[in-house]
Amino acid sequence: MFENEIIKLRKLSLDDYNIYHSWRNDVEVMYTTSPLLDIYTLKDTEEFITSIISQPNAKSYIIEHKETNQAVGIVSLSNIEYKNRSAECIIDIGAKDMWGKGIGKAALSLILEYAFSELNLHRVFLNVFSFNKRAIKLYEKMGFMQEGVLRQAFYRAGDWHDIVIMSILKNEYLSIS
């Protein structure tokens, strides 16, 4: 369940703070996924990972490339609402040398399988910046549908940008998987 032909997922741990710290401080990596670009200290990153790990309503995993065992990104289900069977999906591919190699698709496939088959969720949603066309195309290909737009919700590089809200329901996922 936690691996496929390209990647494997393992639980995020405090031992991952160095690799996550390098991704978090790389503006090119965070530009398309984080609304806040900043410079973080190791302590900031350690506290951030500690807060993620300690959340009872979140499941966070490091994405490892199977062939090299290299940590290449992170994927999470957060804000899990067990009553409403809903969760937010967050994914970052931090290893730039792995961009465009199917890592995001492989990680989404695994986390959606886990969300719908193991956690028995009904809905998984995500937020994506409107200028992240490559991600939007992938999400649509995976069965996500646009639910709405937060118009001009954040400011980046001298312009206002929309945040697109997308989701996939369990029955939609089952019909394409």
N, C-alpha and C positions, 0 to 999 in steps of 0.2 A: 504493500500500500504506500510506502514512503520512498519508493524508488521506481524508476523506469529505465529505459535504455540509455538515457543521456545523463540524468541527475539522480541524486538521492537527497532526501531531506533529513536533517537531524535537529534536535531541539536546540534553540538558541541558549547559550550559557554565558556566564560572566567571562569565561575564557575567550569569548569572541570579541571582546571589546577592542582589541588592537586592530583587527581586520575591519570591523564596523567603523571604527574611528577613522581609518584611512578613507573609506567610502564617504562618510559623513562630512569630511572636510574637503572633498573633491567637488568643486562647484559644477563641473561638467556632469558628474554622476547625479547630483542632487537637483540640478536645474529643472529637469522635467518631472520630478516627483515630490520635491519638498517646497512648501510655500515659504519657508524661512531659510535663507542662505546665510550662514554665519561661520565663524571659526570657533571650533569647540576644543576644549582641553580634554585630555584623557579622562580627567575626573568627571567632566560633563557627560562624556560618552558612557563611562561606567555607571553613573547615576541613571542615565537614560535607559540603558540595558537592564539595570536592576528594576526600574519601574515597569518595563515591559514584561520581564520574567515574573514579577510578583502579581500581575493582573490576573485575577481568577477567571475573567471573561475574555481571555486571549490565548491564542496558540501561535507561537512564533518559531520559525524554523530557518536554519541556515541552509542555503542551497549549495550543494557540493557537486562539482563535475565528477562523474563516475570514473572517467578514464584517468584523471590526474589527482583526484581527491582535493582539488583546490576549492576553497570557499569562494563562490562567485556572486552570491546575493542573499537576499532574505525575503521570505514570504510569510505573511501572517494572516490569521483570521482574528480580528479584534472587535471590540464592542459586541461580543456574542450575546444575543438575547435568547436564552433558552426557551422562555415562554412563547415568544413570537417566532422562534426558530429562524433567526436572522443574524447575519454577521457581515462585517466590512472586511474586504480583502485588500491587503497592501502588499505590493511587490516592488523590490528594488534590485536591479542587477548592478552590482558595484564593480565587478571586474570588466573594465571596458574592452579588454581583448576577447570577451565572450559575447559582446553585443552582436545581434544579428545571427546567432548560431542556434536558435531554437530553445534557449534556456528558459526564457519567460513563458513560452508556450508549455514546455515540459513541467515547469513549476506550477503553473495555473492548473494544468490537468491533474496533477497530484493533489493540490489543495482543494480543488472542487470535488474530486472523488472522495476525499476525506470528509469534507463539509456535508455532502449530500448522503453518502453511504454510511459513514461511521457516526457523525454527529446528528444525522437526520435533520439537517437544516432545511428550511423551505426556500430561503432567499439569501443570496450573497450579492452584495453591492460593492461598488468602488467609486472613487472620485478620480478624475483624470483631467489634467489641464488641457484646454481646447487646442493648444498648439502642439501637443504630443500626438501627432497624427499616427505615428507608427504604433503606439500603444492602443489607440482607439481602434485601429484596423485589426489588431490582434484580438482585442476584447470582443469585437463584433464577430470575428471568425470563430471565436470560442463560444458564441451564443449569447453574449451580453447584449442587452438592449438599452438604448438611451431612455432614461426616465425623466430627466429634466436638466436644466442648466442654471447654475448660479451665475447670473450675468455680472461681468466685470467684478468678480469677487476677490481678485488679488492683483497686485501691482508687481510687475517684473520687467526690468530692463527698459524702463521708460514708457511702458504701456500697461493698460488694464487688460486682464485676460479673464475668460470664463472658466468655470469649473464644470465639467460634464459629469453628471451622475448616471451611472450605468448599473444594471443588475441582471442577474440570471436566476430563474426559478428552478426548483428541483425538476419539475416535469419537463421544462425546456432542456435542461441539461441531459436528462435521461433520453430524450428523443434524438439527441445528436451524438451521444457517446456510444 
